[in-house]
Amino acid sequence: MTRDMVLRVVAKLLIPFILLFALYVQFHGDFGPGGGFQAGVIFAAAMVFYAVIYGLDNARRVLPDWLVESMIAAGVLLYLGVGFAGLLLGGNFLDYFVLDPEPVAGQHRGIFWVEAGVAITVSGVMLKIFYLFAGRGTDGEQ
Amino acid sequence: MEALIVNALLALMMVSVVVLARTRNLFAVIVLAGLYSFLMATVMVALDAVDVAMTEAAVGAGVSTVLLLGALHLCRSEEAKPAHKPWLPLAVTATTGLVLVYGTWDLPAFSDAEAPIHKHVAPRYLEEGPRETGIPNMVTAVLASYRGYDTLGETTVVFTAGAGIIALLRRRRRSAADKEAP
């Protein structure tokens, strides 16, 4: 598939918009539908699209294996970190009110980082599963 | 009108499932499964659950179709004829389906505002949520703030799934390389 000109050009045009939409779903999740899980899945789908068109090796060059594996753990750790930040600032576990002098701003801050953690873990897991499946038996080429 | 659209989509899903079960070519099966997921995502849009629709379209129709195609790459593309007649599994499935349909008789009517689930904590979320969290999207407020523990658990489940896949598939790849090396 790597020599198909039409697919390559269309993919190059579409992928930035898919990534932008993932960011929109992530950061606009407070106001519209969406959130960390959806954003992570859309981001992973964009990377899978890239890997299908341009080959798994190129995708591995963009997001290497060590980075994807770190993302899987980093998201959960970020989420837990928000929880422990609440503890350290004198509240309960996952208490966002204490994250900022103003309670509503604290809620915003807590939800922002929690959603970021969800997105990082979800996209990491999705990409890792894809890398492992696509890498079997074919030596990386689709 | 909305009920008509949803029922038409559900009928199409039923057709695709019947065709899917009768098809022996695995490539066609994967494409039909992707079609099924897209129809499901459209049903979700019609039911105003856009975030669920996004997940269904991206995971169900997108990523898992690619994963199944990757799996198809490793095996033959024609399903083998079953060795036995499928009467027993068919009977078990039909019985389970009937029991589930029987169970739905006790459920409150669809989108019934008086249902018990809407009388418990939901009114408080709706009344106090915007003031307490300052977030207009109720789903995000409940998911990330009120039910933060649940979402942490869900994220851990996703993490565990990823760790399990790594543990399963990586070891096999390495042992295959070991066999070739000597």
HADDOCK unambig.tbl for C-alpha pairs under 7 A between the chains (distance, minus, plus):
assign (segid A and resid 29 and name CA) (segid B and resid 140 and name CA) 6.72 0.50 0.50
assign (segid A and resid 30 and name CA) (segid B and resid 135 and name CA) 5.72 0.50 0.50
assign (segid A and resid 30 and name CA) (segid B and resid 136 and name CA) 6.51 0.50 0.50
assign (segid A and resid 30 and name CA) (segid B and resid 137 and name CA) 5.39 0.50 0.50
assign (segid A and resid 30 and name CA) (segid B and resid 140 and name CA) 6.07 0.50 0.50
assign (segid A and resid 31 and name CA) (segid B and resid 135 and name CA) 6.88 0.50 0.50
assign (segid A and resid 31 and name CA) (segid B and resid 136 and name CA) 5.49 0.50 0.50
assign (segid A and resid 31 and name CA) (segid B and resid 137 and name CA) 4.97 0.50 0.50
assign (segid A and resid 32 and name CA) (segid B and resid 137 and name CA) 6.16 0.50 0.50
assign (segid A and resid 33 and name CA) (segid B and resid 50 and name CA) 6.26 0.50 0.50
assign (segid A and resid 33 and name CA) (segid B and resid 51 and name CA) 5.35 0.50 0.50
assign (segid A and resid 34 and name CA) (segid B and resid 51 and name CA) 4.99 0.50 0.50
assign (segid A and resid 35 and name CA) (segid B and resid 140 and name CA) 6.85 0.50 0.50
assign (segid A and resid 38 and name CA) (segid B and resid 51 and name CA) 6.77 0.50 0.50
assign (segid A and resid 38 and name CA) (segid B and resid 54 and name CA) 6.46 0.50 0.50
assign (segid A and resid 38 and name CA) (segid B and resid 55 and name CA) 5.50 0.50 0.50
assign (segid A and resid 41 and name CA) (segid B and resid 55 and name CA) 6.75 0.50 0.50
assign (segid A and resid 41 and name CA) (segid B and resid 58 and name CA) 6.35 0.50 0.50
assign (segid A and resid 41 and name CA) (segid B and resid 59 and name CA) 6.74 0.50 0.50
assign (segid A and resid 42 and name CA) (segid B and resid 58 and name CA) 6.00 0.50 0.50
assign (segid A and resid 45 and name CA) (segid B and resid 58 and name CA) 6.25 0.50 0.50
assign (segid A and resid 45 and name CA) (segid B and resid 62 and name CA) 6.70 0.50 0.50
assign (segid A and resid 45 and name CA) (segid B and resid 63 and name CA) 6.03 0.50 0.50
assign (segid A and resid 72 and name CA) (segid B and resid 159 and name CA) 6.11 0.50 0.50
assign (segid A and resid 73 and name CA) (segid B and resid 159 and name CA) 6.99 0.50 0.50
assign (segid A and resid 76 and name CA) (segid B and resid 155 and name CA) 6.50 0.50 0.50
assign (segid A and resid 76 and name CA) (segid B and resid 156 and name CA) 6.57 0.50 0.50
assign (segid A and resid 79 and name CA) (segid B and resid 152 and name CA) 6.90 0.50 0.50
assign (segid A and resid 94 and name CA) (segid B and resid 148 and name CA) 6.78 0.50 0.50
assign (segid A and resid 104 and name CA) (segid B and resid 132 and name CA) 6.40 0.50 0.50
assign (segid A and resid 104 and name CA) (segid B and resid 133 and name CA) 5.33 0.50 0.50
assign (segid A and resid 104 and name CA) (segid B and resid 134 and name CA) 5.76 0.50 0.50
assign (segid A and resid 107 and name CA) (segid B and resid 133 and name CA) 5.50 0.50 0.50
assign (segid A and resid 111 and name CA) (segid B and resid 144 and name CA) 5.65 0.50 0.50
assign (segid A and resid 111 and name CA) (segid B and resid 145 and name CA) 6.46 0.50 0.50
assign (segid A and resid 114 and name CA) (segid B and resid 144 and name CA) 6.78 0.50 0.50
assign (segid A and resid 118 and name CA) (segid B and resid 155 and name CA) 6.08 0.50 0.50
assign (segid A and resid 121 and name CA) (segid B and resid 159 and name CA) 6.60 0.50 0.50
assign (segid A and resid 122 and name CA) (segid B and resid 158 and name CA) 6.65 0.50 0.50
assign (segid A and resid 125 and name CA) (segid B and resid 159 and name CA) 6.81 0.50 0.50
assign (segid A and resid 125 and name CA) (segid B and resid 162 and name CA) 4.96 0.50 0.50
assign (segid A and resid 129 and name CA) (segid B and resid 162 and name CA) 6.87 0.50 0.50
assign (segid A and resid 129 and name CA) (segid B and resid 165 and name CA) 6.64 0.50 0.50
assign (segid A and resid 130 and name CA) (segid B and resid 67 and name CA) 6.40 0.50 0.50
assign (segid A and resid 132 and name CA) (segid B and resid 169 and name CA) 6.65 0.50 0.50
assign (segid A and resid 133 and name CA) (segid B and resid 67 and name CA) 6.50 0.50 0.50
assign (segid A and resid 133 and name CA) (segid B and resid 70 and name CA) 6.31 0.50 0.50
assign (segid A and resid 134 and name CA) (segid B and resid 70 and name CA) 5.53 0.50 0.50
assign (segid A and resid 137 and name CA) (segid B and resid 74 and name CA) 6.94 0.50 0.50
